[in-house]
Amino acid sequence: MNYANFPLDKRMPLPSADAEKGEDFIDIERLLGMAARQVKVVAVCAVIGLFLGVLYLQTTPKQYMSVASVLIDEGLNKVVDDISAASVTMQTDAALLSQIEIINSARLASVVVDKLKLDQNQDFMNPPQSALAKGIGFVRGVIGYFRSSSADQLPGIENVDAATRDAMIKEASHDYAVLKLQNEVLAQRNGRSYVIAIAYQSANPALATAITKAYSEAYLADQLNASFDATERAAVWLQGRLTELRESSQKASMAVEMFRAEHGLSANSDGQLMSDKQLADLNAQLIVAQADTARASARYQQYKAIVDSGSDNAFNDSAIASDQPSSSVITTLKTRYLAIAKRLQDVSANYGADHPQAVALAKEKADVSAQIFGELKQLTENYRNEYEVAQTRETALRQKIADAAGKSSIDNQSQVKLRDLTQQATALTTLYQTFLGRYEEASQQQSFPVGKVRIISDATMPLSAASPRTSKVLALFLVLGVLAGAGFGGLNEFNERFFRTGDDIRDRVGLKFLGYLPTIGGGRSGKDNKPDDAETDPKVASLSAAEKRARMRVSIDAPASMFAETLRNAKIAFDVVMEGQGSRVIGVISLLPGEGKSTVAANLAGLLAANGARTLLIDGDLRNPGLSRSLGMETEQGLMEAVVSGQTWQSVGKVDRQTKLAIIPAVLRGQFSHTSELLSSAGMRRFIDNAKETFEYIVVDLPPLGPVVDAKAFAPLVDGFVLVTEWGRTPRAMVRSMLESEPYVANKIIGAVLNKVDLKRLAKYGSLGGSEKFFDRYSTYYLEKSDARTKQAA
């Protein structure tokens, strides 16, 4: 529990406004605490965000994208570049950007629109829209309604005949389709390559595929149409003549590969046969295997000798390299062995070898030595297995080398025929290249503008929608929901202006913190009724008389509870402050009604009386005597009658049989508006002075400070106040304002308690090192039995 610091000689200075602002700086710890407190708000907003994402997905038409890839291939025009005086090789990014601009040109878009008649296609001209787009369109329509509609019409259309009007409308529709297609077609370069991707997205997958395919074909045709007819005829003749030579060369090369495959004469990049390469690799592996076998054998023999020497020498021979397995285990055991040996030596030297501790240490030393020997035996067995595996691998490699040597001999014989076939293929390839060179020489004065574009990936029907992507949309809306939840959570934290922890009381208003008073009736769960003032809380007002009385006796019925422990802390506080005084008058106050001051006053007085102190409890709330009603005291005379008539406390007091607590009730008689004058009168002073002669403690339940002035009027008769604040309900600003405006009362406040604390939620407001995080560890010290006694009393 977070108690105050003692001694309590005076009230802490009220923090300045600047200091309070400095403490409001949000650090990482506060952010984590806020996140823990507002996790439900964030979760709800995240769920709402997911719901909106699902709603968006359900109301947004799916868009399908078809993509085609074209390659700007300079290799197709290589035949011209070698002999042409001006090279046309494209090597700059500007040239590729020029090709992209050609794809995005209006001329190419017009070709596609005419080919597919897109200006007459409703799927293209009026695609389905999402609910969001419809809403935006509706807003634009409303705005456009207030504007002049003449600007939306074609100029001069009202002065022409019907045929011309239809032609103008058709032309405008065509131009709109061209402009729309220009804006919607996508053309971009793939990385640093010479590949350009052409894509189109539409709600109709067939339309997207048709437009993309038409665009790639139109771009290819545009490039080819730039060539001359002579270049096209030369390309056809070249293709027919070179095809024959290419086929012959391919057949010869195919014969070489087939012979190589039939006889298994595969070769690597260096021309070496795979069988020879395999034999060399096996020999290399055999050398490594032999080394591994020798190393495993040496290691096994070494540890076998250690194990054979017996367990007595296990400690001395247990040194192994740090990179070996079990090194950490043996090292730990050796360290433990040395520590035990040193302790055994010390004990034997001081107390003798027969001392029970020496005998125990000797036994423990033997056990550790046995464990070291066991680890060495296990390690030796592992090395034996490794040695056997290495021997087996070496034997297998020797057998494979023998088999590979025989195959290599056969392959060398078949390689003679392979060289003959290779020579024939090489001759045909050389002839083909010679013919190609002669063609280039004959055409050196002629330019052949061959198209440099080819389609490497044709447009295909998209099988899935490109947008909206379910995962991305849901993730986006989830993030937006989380951000909105964080915003609302931050707003909630910004609006937090109440007391939550003892640090708030100490740092915000400069009062001593006396402890937490948990809820009554639900143990530590905080789910049942709370110790509110009976006069203001409808929950308490609805309880039976027995239950109300039981609430006023929690500190008596459950003396080991957290509630009673906090009241003991308050007693220690005013005992320290009022040390040396004979009788002590303690006023229990709050700022607002319903904060539980009457319950606190009754339980504090009951605790003091139960401890053997002579205690008097006075219900000083003459306007609303909730304490008297909760205690079930029905009497004709009370504090008011005793003060007015000059009587002593014996004439109106009631005594509790169990604790010997004396109680002065208050009787409400009509609308008596001069209660403050009564509490500050000379008769009240005489009444208190008379009670001081008998009692050690006088606990007075006073009205709230906020609405009435009775507590201020009674302040001169009080030795110290206990301020009751409700957890999460009492505004810090109100308490601070009271302390600033009523310095006389403020200087007499011994400390403050936080009432009606929800202990489960309290941990979320505590700092990482604060006591609020560790209340569960105190549970064994709080034996709360008030529930059973409450039921028994009921």
Secondary structure, 3 states (H helix, E strand, C coil): CCCCCCCCCCCCCCCCHHHHHHHCCCCHHHHHHHHHHCHHHHHHHHHHHHHHHHHHHHHCCCEEEEEEEEEECHHHHHHHHCCCCCCCCCCCHHHHHHHHHHHCCHHHHHHHHHHHCHHHCHHHHCCCCCHHHHHHHHHHHHHHHCCCCHHHCCCCHHHCCHHHHHHHHHHHHHHHHHHHHHHHCEEEECCCCCEEEEEEEECCHHHHHHHHHHHHHHHHHHHHHCCCHHHHHHHHHHHHHHHHHHHHHHHHHHHHHHHHHHCCCCECCCCCEHHHHHHHHHHHHHHHHHHHHHHHHHHHHHHHHHHHCCHHHCCCCCCCCCCCCCHHHHHHHHHHHHHHHHHHHHHHHHHCCCCHHHHHHHHHHHHHHHHHHHHHHHHHHHHHHHHHHHHHHHHHHHHHHHHHHHHHHHHHHHHHHHHHHHHHHHHHHHHHHHHHHHHHHHCCCCCCCCCCEEEEECCCCCCCCCECCHHHHHHHHHHHHHHHHHHHHHHHHHCCCECCCHHHHHHHHCCCEEEEEECCCCCCCCCCCCCCCCCCCHHHHCCCHHHHHHHCCHHHHCCCCHHHHHHHHHHHHHHHHCCCCCCEEEEEECCCCCCCHHHHHHHHHHHHHHCCCCEEEEECCCCCCHHHHHCCCCCCCCHHHHHHHCCCHHHHCEECCCCCCEEECCCCCCCCCCHHHHHCCHHHHHHHHHHHCCCCEEEEECCCCCCCCHHHHHHHHCCEEEEEEECCCCEHHHHHHHHHHCHHHHHCEEEEEEEEECHHHHHHHCCCCCHHHHHHHHHHHCCCCHHHHHHHHC
